[in-house]
Structures are given as C-alpha cells and as structure tokens.
Amino acid sequence: MSNFTNSEQNKKNSEKQKVVLAYSGGLDTSVMCKWLQVEKGLDVVAICGNVGQDEANLEWVKQKALGMGAIASEAVDMREEYANDVITHAIAANALYEGTYPLLSALSRPIISKHIVEIAHKYGAAYVAHGCTGKGNDQVRFETSIHALDPDIKVLAPVREWDLHTREEEMAWAAKHGVPVPTTAAKPYSIDDNLWGRAIECGVLEDPWAEPPADIWTMTADPKDAPDEAEEIIVAFESGKPIALNGKRMPLLDLITSLNDVCGKHGYGRIDMVENRVVGIKSHECYECPASLALINMHKALETLCLDHDTLHYKEGIDSKWAETVYDGLWYSPLRLALDAFCSSAQVFVTGEVRAKLYKGSLVVTGRRSNYALYDYNLATYGDGDTFDRSASAGFIALHSLPSRTWSRVQGPASMLVAEKAEAAAAVAQLDRANLVEVSHTSQSKDGSEKYRSA
C-alpha cells in the first residue's frame, strides 16, 4: 500500500508545472518562493543573477532557495556578459535617460530576462515570476523582455496578486509557512545596485524637496571629505570601447570596477533627480554612478574629436532615443537594434585617450588625443602655421546667408522695411498732393481778388 502511495505521490509531483523565479534572497522573493508553492501549486526553480551587486558570491542565495523547497536553484555570474554585451552599447550611445540617468537598472533587466527564459526552457517551465511592484518600471522591463524572447511563456507577478501589503504582513506569512525572516530592522530605502551603479528610492526621498540623507550614499565619499589633492585619470578607447585605465590594458569589467573605486573616493558620481517613469508617474530618485558617468563623459569628449560635425550633431538625437528606448524596456526591439547599428558605425574611428581630473565631487576633462582626430591644428591655430584660407570666407558666407537674405526680402525684416518705406513714400506723396491742392486753391483765390480790385 505504501509503495502505491509513493508512486501516486511521485506521479503527482511529476505532473506539477514549474515556474522560474527571479530570486534575490530578500524578504519579498523568499516569501514568493514559498507562496508560489503553496498558493499556486507550482514547483519553483530559483535563479539569482550576479550583475555586479554587493554580494559577489551568491551561493548562499542558491542554498537558501533550496532550503525553502525549490526543486532547483541556480546562481549565474552575468558580470562579464553584462559588461561586454550590454554596457558597451550604452557607452557607444552615451546613454543618459533625460540627459542624466545612466540606466543602471534598465540595462541589467534584459540580460537577467534572457537567462530566466533560457533556464525556463532548460527545465521545461511553463511560467516565470518576478518580484517587481505594480507601479514601477521594472515590471514593464522584465515582462516586455521575456515576452520578446518567448511570446508564449506565462509571467506571474505575485506582488500584483497577493494581499500582503506591508512588511509586517509578509513577515507574519513567512513565519507561518517556515520562511526564514530577517532579524534586522527594515531598510528605509529601496536599493538596486549592479556594476553600472546604485539606485536609491523610497522613504524620505519620496519628497522631492527633501535633501537626500547622508546615509544613502555608499559608493561615493562626501565631496567635502574627499581627498584635498586632485587625481588624474586617463582612459583609452578603441572603436568606442574602453580598453585601458592609466596605461594598463584590462577587461571592461575590471576597468569599471576600478573606476567605481577611484571616482567614488573623490565623491564623484552622485545624482539627485525627478524622472518620468514609463508607467506615467514622476519619481524622485537618487543614484551613485561613478564609473558610468566618468566613462560616458570621457567617451563624449573623444567623440567631439573624432566625429564630423553632422554625425556628431545627429547622434545627439540618436543617443537620446536610445536611452529612452532602453529605459522603456524595449531592449529586444527592432528600434534598439537599428539605433545600435548607427552608433556602431559612428564608433569605427572613436579611438584614442581622454584625460580627466577628479576633485571634490567633480570630473573635468583636461585632454583628449587620437590618431583619427578631425581636429587640424594648422586649420585651428591663429599663430604660425595657420593654413586656413580666409579668402574663401566671403564666398562661403554669401552662399550660407543666401536663404536668410531671400527670406528677409520676402517675409522677414527686409520685407517689413520695404513696406515701411512704401508706406512712408505714400504718405509723402499724399502730403505733396495735399500741398499742391492747397497752393492751387491759394493761387486761384489770389487771382480772383486781384480781378475784383481791378473791376
């Protein structure tokens, strides 16, 4: 009888559907790991992706998921892939959403989604699940990426379904169902960090007038406490990709890590902004992005040297659209691929070095050089060696200003001047005619008076 029961139980277990859960090891996703088993009757496969967050070794997260009944758990180191396959595109596009935010969260979601879908296929899972809230950007980014990679897979978002609305309610549910609960006090902020920076929101930051408390910053020193001596850094680029720091060639992952340290030490990389979320609300966000801001600004400096006028100016619009597209969760889209194609073409000759100085929260570019520079000293100088042909300027200006002169005569200031002159001339002519009539009348009156006297 017991053998029959075990057989039936094994059959029942084999028939259960699987869900791949994006798992962080925190309270929310730990509760989800058990909730999906209890409330949905699903076998859980947990995946935790390392994209450069504080916990470099995520083996403990893997073991925690297994301890809560997950049938499998995988900790995937995505850092090199993230740096080489994602961040390089962001640098090429000088990616700053609304001209400010380097997209650190938006950039990591596509690569995590890619691995979630791959693991779902590996385990034959019909579902994937995430722990995003119902009013943030990340739910849009995860689900749009997942649907693009596998249109048929089903996505579960427990936070949008369950009735656990407070931390206390989650902890009570966790205790009831044997989920390990944290013993530390709740963090007052929501934190997301990876190789490209750190995002901080919620708590007192929900008031856009409130100055960010000092304790939110962990990657960057307070600028007033930063070293009193400035520090110079030199980054080398090859076809738009950073390849060396201070003359030492290194993988991009190591270069970013090193820059985070050196720039953060000098208090550089803090952002305090109100941004427009894809879901339609404004949000007060703080970010720490030492390496990302440094690399983007230094890359832009090299582009000014190596790109021609028209490409450089047109690319500003491409860069802005690229950032907006990725922010909105459309990494896996034909538009992003097309924008990447433009940026890739524009990077062919963006090779050289950029020097910058770090001091008390600032980074100032102090030099740039390239074998492909379109800057010509002999054309630019006002001193000896000047080869600029000034005699060509007059003809250029005549042609350059021709549309302006034509417009002015027909519709612009000159046309008004012509009208004013014509009006003035008409007034003068009318006055002349009036004077003429008056003189004529006066003459006739005078002639009549003389004839009367003669009579």
RODO-2510 file (C-alpha; in nm, 4 decimals, decimal comma):
residues 455
     n   res          X          Y          Z
     1     m     0,0000     0,0000     0,0000
     2     s     0,2819     0,2382     0,0894
     3     n     0,4514     0,1665    -0,2449
     4     f     0,1297     0,2594    -0,4257
     5     t     0,1041     0,5816    -0,2250
     6     n     0,4624     0,6780    -0,3016
     7     s     0,4083     0,6003    -0,6677
     8     e     0,0966     0,8152    -0,6773
     9     q     0,2794     1,0955    -0,4992
    10     n     0,5710     1,0812    -0,7440
    11     k     0,3262     1,0883    -1,0338
    12     k     0,1513     1,3867    -0,8809
    13     n     0,4817     1,5686    -0,8345
    14     s     0,5880     1,4928    -1,1910
    15     e     0,2647     1,6471    -1,3161
    16     k     0,3166     1,9749    -1,1301
    17     q     0,4085     2,2651    -1,3526
    18     k     0,7247     2,4604    -1,2963
    19     v     0,7920     2,8300    -1,2509
    20     v     1,1307     3,0010    -1,2756
    21     l     1,1556     3,2734    -1,0120
    22     a     1,3952     3,5670    -1,0325
    23     y     1,5249     3,5315    -0,6768
    24     s     1,7310     3,7771    -0,4731
    25     g     1,7250     3,6136    -0,1291
    26     g     1,5443     3,9088     0,0303
    27     l     1,2140     3,9000     0,2167
    28     d     0,9877     3,9611    -0,0862
    29     t     1,1263     3,6913    -0,3146
    30     s     1,1759     3,4483    -0,0238
    31     v     0,8055     3,4761     0,0565
    32     m     0,7315     3,4383    -0,3156
    33     c     0,9368     3,1202    -0,3351
    34     k     0,7072     2,9559    -0,0797
    35     w     0,3883     3,1388    -0,1919
    36     l     0,4197     3,0008    -0,5445
    37     q     0,4367     2,6502    -0,3987
    38     v     0,1520     2,6955    -0,1511
    39     e    -0,0905     2,9205    -0,3367
    40     k    -0,0185     2,8238    -0,6985
    41     g     0,0835     2,4604    -0,6550
    42     l     0,3972     2,5102    -0,8658
    43     d     0,7459     2,3647    -0,8453
    44     v     0,9893     2,6529    -0,8104
    45     v     1,3221     2,6873    -0,9881
    46     a     1,5073     2,9870    -0,8407
    47     i     1,7601     3,1902    -1,0351
    48     c     1,9789     3,4639    -0,8948
    49     g     2,1846     3,6667    -1,1384
    50     n     2,5076     3,8386    -1,0383
    51     v     2,5321     4,1610    -1,2390
    52     g     2,7821     4,3187    -1,0018
    53     q     2,5761     4,3849    -0,6902
    54     d     2,7360     4,3908    -0,3468
    55     e     2,7047     4,0175    -0,2930
    56     a     2,9753     3,8919    -0,5281
    57     n     2,9289     3,5304    -0,4123
    58     l     2,5626     3,4358    -0,4395
    59     e     2,5998     3,0703    -0,3404
    60     w     2,4202     3,1424    -0,0127
    61     v     2,1176     3,2678    -0,2093
    62     k     2,1104     2,9437    -0,4062
    63     q     2,1197     2,7349    -0,0876
    64     k     1,8516     2,9473     0,0791
    65     a     1,6082     2,8830    -0,2077
    66     l     1,6724     2,5090    -0,1929
    67     g     1,6094     2,5189     0,1802
    68     m     1,2644     2,6632     0,1180
    69     g     1,1554     2,3842    -0,1132
    70     a     1,2755     2,5000    -0,4542
    71     i     1,3370     2,1942    -0,6710
    72     a     1,6410     2,3642    -0,8236
    73     s     1,8362     2,6848    -0,7778
    74     e     2,0996     2,8492    -0,9940
    75     a     2,3328     3,1389    -0,9220
    76     v     2,4525     3,2783    -1,2549
    77     d     2,7510     3,5115    -1,2841
    78     m     2,6460     3,7523    -1,5591
    79     r     2,9019     4,0268    -1,4936
    80     e     3,1324     3,9799    -1,7923
    81     e     2,8390     3,9277    -2,0277
    82     y     2,6705     4,2366    -1,8828
    83     a     2,9828     4,4464    -1,9336
    84     n     3,0741     4,3222    -2,2819
    85     d     2,7319     4,2702    -2,4401
    86     v     2,5239     4,5422    -2,2780
    87     i     2,7307     4,8205    -2,1238
    88     t     2,9463     4,8607    -2,4358
    89     h     2,6314     4,9555    -2,6300
    90     a     2,5337     5,2032    -2,3587
    91     i     2,8730     5,3732    -2,3769
    92     a     2,8576     5,3930    -2,7568
    93     a     2,5184     5,5661    -2,7229
    94     n     2,6290     5,7924    -2,4336
    95     a     2,3176     5,6553    -2,2649
    96     l     2,1711     5,9063    -2,0208
    97     y     1,7930     5,8981    -1,9778
    98     e     1,6584     6,2539    -1,9728
    99     g     2,0206     6,3642    -2,0059
   100     t     2,1037     6,2499    -1,6524
   101     y     2,0457     5,8842    -1,5558
   102     p     2,2895     5,6174    -1,6890
   103     l     2,0191     5,3455    -1,6978
   104     l     2,1820     5,1121    -1,4481
   105     s     1,8601     4,9229    -1,3621
   106     a     1,7171     4,9361    -1,7140
   107     l     2,0356     4,7876    -1,8591
   108     s     2,0529     4,4879    -1,6258
   109     r     1,6930     4,3707    -1,6797
   110     p     1,7317     4,2424    -2,0372
   111     i     2,0257     4,0173    -1,9558
   112     i     1,8559     3,8788    -1,6430
   113     s     1,5409     3,8178    -1,8514
   114     k     1,7489     3,6336    -2,1122
   115     h     1,8810     3,3910    -1,8506
   116     i     1,5379     3,3477    -1,6907
   117     v     1,3938     3,2389    -2,0272
   118     e     1,6892     3,0117    -2,1004
   119     i     1,6505     2,8377    -1,7631
   120     a     1,2733     2,8100    -1,8143
   121     h     1,3421     2,6270    -2,1411
   122     k     1,6051     2,4119    -1,9717
   123     y     1,3616     2,2929    -1,7021
   124     g     1,0525     2,2921    -1,9212
   125     a     0,8839     2,5588    -1,7087
   126     a     0,5508     2,6992    -1,8243
   127     y     0,5820     3,0063    -1,6011
   128     v     0,8335     3,2663    -1,4920
   129     a     0,7881     3,5015    -1,1969
   130     h     0,9438     3,8232    -1,0680
   131     g     0,9203     4,0308    -0,7523
   132     c     0,8594     4,3743    -0,9036
   133     t     0,5977     4,6080    -0,7619
   134     g     0,2864     4,7011    -0,9555
   135     k     0,3775     5,0661    -1,0095
   136     g     0,7444     5,0618    -1,1083
   137     n     0,9415     5,0454    -1,4309
   138     d     1,0962     4,7033    -1,3745
   139     q     0,7751     4,5036    -1,4167
   140     v     0,7475     4,6572    -1,7642
   141     r     1,1113     4,5867    -1,8485
   142     f     1,1122     4,2262    -1,7280
   143     e     0,7835     4,1274    -1,8844
   144     t     0,8428     4,3063    -2,2161
   145     s     1,1866     4,1424    -2,2459
   146     i     1,0514     3,7998    -2,1510
   147     h     0,7621     3,8235    -2,3980
   148     a     1,0033     3,9304    -2,6729
   149     l     1,2248     3,6282    -2,6075
   150     d     0,9369     3,3819    -2,5683
   151     p     0,5904     3,5162    -2,6605
   152     d     0,4181     3,2047    -2,5242
   153     i     0,5624     3,1842    -2,1754
   154     k     0,3346     3,2962    -1,8888
   155     v     0,4542     3,5610    -1,6442
   156     l     0,3455     3,5707    -1,2794
   157     a     0,3803     3,8825    -1,0644
   158     p     0,2821     3,7795    -0,7079
   159     v     0,3047     4,1356    -0,5719
   160     r     0,0228     4,2333    -0,8084
   161     e    -0,1892     3,9406    -0,6808
   162     w    -0,1379     3,8749    -0,3132
   163     d    -0,2874     4,0632    -0,0183
   164     l     0,0411     4,1050     0,1696
   165     h     0,0639     4,4825     0,1563
   166     t     0,3078     4,5562     0,4399
   167     r     0,6398     4,4203     0,5582
   168     e     0,4735     4,3036     0,8792
   169     e     0,2110     4,1058     0,6837
   170     e     0,4845     3,9439     0,4754
   171     m     0,6837     3,8504     0,7863
   172     a     0,3741     3,7013     0,9526
   173     w     0,3009     3,4911     0,6416
   174     a     0,6672     3,3866     0,6265
   175     a     0,6710     3,2779     0,9907
   176     k     0,3520     3,0769     0,9415
   177     h     0,4947     2,8912     0,6410
   178     g     0,8502     2,8348     0,7624
   179     v     1,0219     3,1024     0,5567
   180     p     1,3330     3,2445     0,7315
   181     v     1,2608     3,6061     0,8254
   182     p     1,5201     3,8829     0,8627
   183     t     1,6258     3,9727     1,2135
   184     t     1,7445     4,3228     1,1220
   185     a     1,5292     4,6324     1,1028
   186     a     1,3642     4,7131     0,7724
   187     k     1,5762     4,9191     0,5384
   188     p     1,4186     5,2627     0,4952
   189     y     1,5061     5,2718     0,1252
   190     s     1,4668     5,0549    -0,1809
   191     i     1,8100     4,9727    -0,3247
   192     d     1,9111     4,8293    -0,6608
   193     d     2,2785     4,8019    -0,7426
   194     n     2,4965     4,6467    -1,0069
   195     l     2,8229     4,7008    -1,1904
   196     w     2,6958     5,0225    -1,3557
   197     g     2,5872     5,1956    -1,0333
   198     r     2,3406     5,2075    -0,7467
   199     a     1,9795     5,3279    -0,7306
   200     i     1,8117     5,4536    -0,4109
   201     e     1,4444     5,5419    -0,3705
   202     c     1,1503     5,5480    -0,1243
   203     g     1,1458     5,6652     0,2376
   204     v     1,2169     6,0352     0,2839
   205     l     1,3248     6,0525    -0,0814
   206     e     0,9607     6,0444    -0,1850
   207     d     0,9569     6,4171    -0,1030
   208     p     1,1374     6,5905    -0,3933
   209     w     1,2120     6,8891    -0,1669
   210     a     1,3931     6,6704     0,0890
   211     e     1,7709     6,6686     0,0729
   212     p     1,8983     6,3100     0,0469
   213     p     2,0259     6,1919     0,3876
   214     a     2,3971     6,1254     0,4125
   215     d     2,3445     5,7578     0,4900
   216     i     2,2061     5,6727     0,1442
   217     w     2,5466     5,7160    -0,0213
   218     t     2,7766     5,4137    -0,0014
   219     m     2,9755     5,4176    -0,3265
   220     t     3,0807     5,7821    -0,3100
   221     a     3,2552     5,9843    -0,0411
   222     d     3,1044     6,3101     0,0764
   223     p     3,2771     6,5610    -0,1554
   224     k     3,3791     6,7797     0,1397
   225     d     3,5569     6,4796     0,2928
   226     a     3,7164     6,3671    -0,0350
   227     p     4,0954     6,3974    -0,0782
   228     d     4,2337     6,7506    -0,0919
   229     e     4,4615     6,6512    -0,3777
   230     a     4,3139     6,6149    -0,7259
   231     e     4,3730     6,2875    -0,9092
   232     e     4,4256     6,2481    -1,2826
   233     i     4,2940     5,9508    -1,4788
   234     i     4,3435     5,8509    -1,8420
   235     v     4,1041     5,6156    -2,0208
   236     a     4,1909     5,4645    -2,3584
   237     f     3,9162     5,3763    -2,6061
   238     e     3,9230     5,1523    -2,9110
   239     s     3,6317     5,1954    -3,1539
   240     g     3,4314     5,3475    -2,8719
   241     k     3,5056     5,0739    -2,6163
   242     p     3,7131     5,1461    -2,3022
   243     i     4,0207     4,9217    -2,3066
   244     a     4,2723     5,0702    -2,0624
   245     l     4,2952     5,2792    -1,7464
   246     n     4,6083     5,4855    -1,6789
   247     g     4,8022     5,2937    -1,9421
   248     k     4,7063     4,9493    -1,8115
   249     r     4,5009     4,7392    -2,0505
   250     m     4,2253     4,5402    -1,8761
   251     p     3,8863     4,3747    -1,9335
   252     l     3,5933     4,6161    -1,9234
   253     l     3,4585     4,4507    -1,6080
   254     d     3,7819     4,5247    -1,4209
   255     l     3,8074     4,8746    -1,5671
   256     i     3,4573     4,9646    -1,4476
   257     t     3,5244     4,8195    -1,1022
   258     s     3,8482     5,0198    -1,0742
   259     l     3,6816     5,3408    -1,1885
   260     n     3,3996     5,2953    -0,9387
   261     d     3,6608     5,2868    -0,6648
   262     v     3,8765     5,5794    -0,7758
   263     c     3,5895     5,8094    -0,8778
   264     g     3,3864     5,7197    -0,5705
   265     k     3,6819     5,8034    -0,3478
   266     h     3,6685     6,1585    -0,4824
   267     g     3,2940     6,1906    -0,4289
   268     y     3,2113     6,1842    -0,7988
   269     g     2,9006     6,0224    -0,9425
   270     r     2,6038     6,1358    -0,7313
   271     i     2,2690     6,2092    -0,8986
   272     d     1,9526     6,3556    -0,7443
   273     m     1,6703     6,3844    -0,9981
   274     v     1,2995     6,3658    -1,0651
   275     e     1,2441     6,1325    -1,3588
   276     n     0,9452     6,0362    -1,5700
   277     r     0,8663     5,6672    -1,5262
   278     v     0,7374     5,4608    -1,8148
   279     v     0,4167     5,3886    -1,6187
   280     g     0,3255     5,7581    -1,6260
   281     i     0,4323     5,8946    -1,2874
   282     k     0,7190     6,1130    -1,1740
   283     s     0,9604     5,9711    -0,9205
   284     h     1,2326     6,1248    -0,7043
   285     e     1,5416     5,9087    -0,7499
   286     c     1,8980     5,9173    -0,6253
   287     y     2,1816     5,7333    -0,7967
   288     e     2,5503     5,6677    -0,7453
   289     c     2,7221     5,6153    -1,0787
   290     p     3,0951     5,6906    -1,0515
   291     a     3,2287     5,4751    -1,3352
   292     s     2,9298     5,5077    -1,5656
   293     l     2,9224     5,8887    -1,5576
   294     a     3,3013     5,9053    -1,5937
   295     l     3,3099     5,6735    -1,8965
   296     i     3,0147     5,8369    -2,0720
   297     n     3,1528     6,1882    -2,0272
   298     m     3,5030     6,0871    -2,1339
   299     h     3,3652     5,8951    -2,4327
   300     k     3,1645     6,2014    -2,5390
   301     a     3,4813     6,4093    -2,5168
   302     l     3,6594     6,1718    -2,7552
   303     e     3,3651     6,1787    -2,9962
   304     t     3,3954     6,5581    -3,0238
   305     l     3,7464     6,4997    -3,1558
   306     c     3,6782     6,2073    -3,3902
   307     l     3,3268     6,2562    -3,5322
   308     d     3,2437     6,5025    -3,8069
   309     h     3,0074     6,7931    -3,7406
   310     d     2,6957     6,6417    -3,8991
   311     t     2,7342     6,2924    -3,7481
   312     l     2,8119     6,4320    -3,4026
   313     h     2,5079     6,6583    -3,4002
   314     y     2,2727     6,3972    -3,5461
   315     k     2,3987     6,1377    -3,2990
   316     e     2,2792     6,3504    -3,0062
   317     g     1,9218     6,2719    -3,1100
   318     i     2,0056     5,9035    -3,1651
   319     d     2,1652     5,8843    -2,8183
   320     s     1,8592     6,0366    -2,6546
   321     k     1,6239     5,7978    -2,8349
   322     w     1,8443     5,5003    -2,7469
   323     a     1,8285     5,5882    -2,3779
   324     e     1,4516     5,6373    -2,3890
   325     t     1,4009     5,3084    -2,5749
   326     v     1,6033     5,1060    -2,3231
   327     y     1,4509     5,2887    -2,0254
   328     d     1,1069     5,1887    -2,1560
   329     g     1,2054     4,8205    -2,1572
   330     l     1,2498     4,7809    -2,5326
   331     w     1,5991     4,6319    -2,5396
   332     y     1,4740     4,3427    -2,7520
   333     s     1,3223     4,5551    -3,0275
   334     p     1,3970     4,6392    -3,3904
   335     l     1,4302     5,0069    -3,2964
   336     r     1,7084     4,9426    -3,0459
   337     l     1,8905     4,7236    -3,2982
   338     a     1,8615     4,9955    -3,5642
   339     l     1,9854     5,2645    -3,3253
   340     d     2,2751     5,0349    -3,2273
   341     a     2,3659     4,9941    -3,5926
   342     f     2,4019     5,3718    -3,6288
   343     c     2,6057     5,4029    -3,3095
   344     s     2,8286     5,1112    -3,4096
   345     s     2,9037     5,2715    -3,7450
   346     a     2,9819     5,6013    -3,5746
   347     q     3,2330     5,4344    -3,3394
   348     v     3,4729     5,2998    -3,6042
   349     f     3,7235     5,5847    -3,5577
   350     v     3,6475     5,6724    -3,1936
   351     t     3,9879     5,5509    -3,0811
   352     g     4,2230     5,7422    -2,8551
   353     e     4,2794     5,8626    -2,4999
   354     v     4,0957     6,1035    -2,2719
   355     r     4,2434     6,2601    -1,9597
   356     a     4,0288     6,3883    -1,6721
   357     k     4,0837     6,5346    -1,3279
   358     l     3,8853     6,4219    -1,0212
   359     y     3,8433     6,6645    -0,7345
   360     k     3,5850     6,7051    -0,4586
   361     g     3,2865     6,5569    -0,6412
   362     s     3,3769     6,6768    -0,9898
   363     l     3,5290     6,5263    -1,3023
   364     v     3,6718     6,7680    -1,5588
   365     v     3,8108     6,6527    -1,8933
   366     t     4,1537     6,8112    -1,9368
   367     g     4,2761     6,6496    -2,2583
   368     r     4,1931     6,4236    -2,5495
   369     r     4,4004     6,2808    -2,8341
   370     s     4,3546     6,0400    -3,1248
   371     n     4,5304     5,9294    -3,4412
   372     y     4,1914     5,9713    -3,6104
   373     a     4,1217     6,3214    -3,4796
   374     l     3,9444     6,5527    -3,7215
   375     y     4,0930     6,8435    -3,5287
   376     d     4,3609     7,0022    -3,7511
   377     y     4,5993     7,2271    -3,5583
   378     n     4,7078     7,4174    -3,8674
   379     l     4,3480     7,4994    -3,9530
   380     a     4,2569     7,5902    -3,5935
   381     t     4,5593     7,7991    -3,4906
   382     y     4,5743     8,1780    -3,5068
   383     g     4,9522     8,1626    -3,4783
   384     d     5,2371     8,0459    -3,7001
   385     g     5,1474     7,7599    -3,9288
   386     d     4,7955     7,8878    -3,9958
   387     t     4,6782     7,7335    -4,3270
   388     f     4,3140     7,8459    -4,3174
   389     d     4,2206     8,0252    -4,6422
   390     r     4,0445     8,3412    -4,5270
   391     s     3,9726     8,4479    -4,8834
   392     a     3,7217     8,1642    -4,9112
   393     s     3,5136     8,3016    -4,6258
   394     a     3,3423     8,5786    -4,8199
   395     g     3,2041     8,3419    -5,0840
   396     f     3,1041     8,0860    -4,8213
   397     i     2,9189     8,3485    -4,6192
   398     a     2,7406     8,4770    -4,9309
   399     l     2,6105     8,1292    -5,0119
   400     h     2,5463     8,0353    -4,6472
   401     s     2,3414     8,3506    -4,5894
   402     l     2,1557     8,3363    -4,9244
   403     p     1,8441     8,1658    -4,7792
   404     s     1,8398     8,4173    -4,4933
   405     r     1,8642     8,7133    -4,7328
   406     t     1,5931     8,5707    -4,9591
   407     w     1,3596     8,5130    -4,6664
   408     s     1,4294     8,8574    -4,5255
   409     r     1,3362     9,0297    -4,8515
   410     v     1,0121     8,8331    -4,8979
   411     q     0,8832     8,7561    -4,5483
   412     g     1,1253     8,8877    -4,2868
   413     p     1,2706     9,2147    -4,1605
   414     a     1,3619     9,3481    -4,5051
   415     s     1,0073     9,2907    -4,6342
   416     m     0,8750     9,4933    -4,3433
   417     l     1,1309     9,7624    -4,4134
   418     v     1,0207     9,7741    -4,7771
   419     a     0,6597     9,8021    -4,6628
   420     e     0,7523    10,0778    -4,4200
   421     k     0,9412    10,2627    -4,6939
   422     a     0,6495    10,2237    -4,9331
   423     e     0,4105    10,3457    -4,6662
   424     a     0,6332    10,6436    -4,5902
   425     a     0,6656    10,7233    -4,9604
   426     a     0,2886    10,7038    -4,9985
   427     a     0,2449    10,9377    -4,7034
   428     v     0,4945    11,1831    -4,8517
   429     a     0,3216    11,1646    -5,1885
   430     q    -0,0161    11,2228    -5,0257
   431     l     0,1254    11,5199    -4,8377
   432     d     0,2753    11,6560    -5,1582
   433     r    -0,0613    11,6220    -5,3306
   434     a    -0,2337    11,7978    -5,0404
   435     n     0,0189    12,0803    -5,0535
   436     l    -0,0290    12,1058    -5,4271
   437     v    -0,4060    12,1371    -5,3901
   438     e    -0,3653    12,3990    -5,1203
   439     v    -0,1238    12,6020    -5,3333
   440     s    -0,3638    12,5754    -5,6257
   441     h    -0,6568    12,6980    -5,4169
   442     t    -0,4492    12,9806    -5,2765
   443     s    -0,3395    13,0859    -5,6244
   444     q    -0,6941    13,0810    -5,7562
   445     s    -0,8178    13,2885    -5,4628
   446     k    -0,5425    13,5407    -5,5155
   447     d    -0,6213    13,5724    -5,8864
   448     g    -0,9907    13,6291    -5,8085
   449     s    -0,9149    13,9016    -5,5567
   450     e    -0,6954    14,0897    -5,7998
   451     k    -0,9616    14,0759    -6,0734
   452     y    -1,2222    14,2094    -5,8280
   453     r    -0,9984    14,5022    -5,7297
   454     s    -0,9287    14,5848    -6,0931
   455     a    -1,3000    14,5958    -6,1600
***
